Amino acid sequence: MRKRAGLAHNARVPEPIAISSVDDPRIAPYRDIRERELAAREGLFVGETLVVLEAMLARAAAIRSVLASTRMLARTAELMSAHGCAAPLLTASDEVLEAITGIDLHRGVLAVAERAAFEPVAPEVFAPTRPPRTVLVCEDITNIDNIGQLFRIAAAFAVDAVLLSPECHDPLYRKSLRVSTGNALKVPAVRARRWPEDLADFCARFQLDIVSTAIQSSVPLRSVEPPSGVAVVVGHESDGVSAAVRAASRHVVRIPMAAGVDSLNVAVSAAIALDHFSRGDRV
């Protein structure tokens, strides 16, 4: 393998493999991703953009292959080399990439990795090195963009983990990962099986007060002093936080708004709530 000039530490670069046919078996996981990817493909997931690839490279051994357009090849190879990733590096023209994937891949980079290394864990498996002080709880968030935004917000407000109800959208979906700017691979994710029982058990285990965001029977958000450990709950895009979770909450809070405005986007609401309640370290 040859070395590419200008890389730090003279790192070795994967020798690119040119792909010219959509029938090449090496690109099978990338075919028609717009249509097929809502269900897991044999324990794999697809990441898109250099930012997401960099997050995936934190577990470089889990990456099966990387596919880059010819215009993004040098930057992709440099990034892989810097992280010591020895996965096959495939490359194709923009035209061939579009034919393979079924989408206009103007960002020019895809990668396939094993889900197990990044998959949300079950509550009983979650064993952080220190007890979490701030958890973002997502109840039945089904919009792809919202899941991605919520993980990006969780990272911004130094959340220790995101707890997902069983019906939440897959954070490893390609578009969710892209919207999260890779943070869905960085913030620990926990997937509940029983709801709301797992939420109650999780919060009791880590001594977290449940604070739900809702309009019904709520108090102004800033009237509540942030507890030492908190689980901030945001709910379904249309239905909000369920009555069962509200009933189990220490506090139910609302964001005061101007007359005539009934609600905010769930991601915006989460950001405002976490700005007040997060116990994470921020600069």
PyMOL commands that set and color helices and strands:
alter all, ss='L'
color gray80, all
select helices_A, chain A and resi 8-10+25-30+33-36+50-62+70-82+94-101+115-117+144-156+174-179+183-185+197-206+221-223+243-247+266-277
alter helices_A, ss='H'
color red, helices_A
select strands_A, chain A and resi 17-18+44-48+63-69+89-92+109-114+134-138+161-164+189-191+209-213+219-220+230-234+251-254
alter strands_A, ss='S'
color yellow, strands_A
deselect
rebuild
show_as cartoon
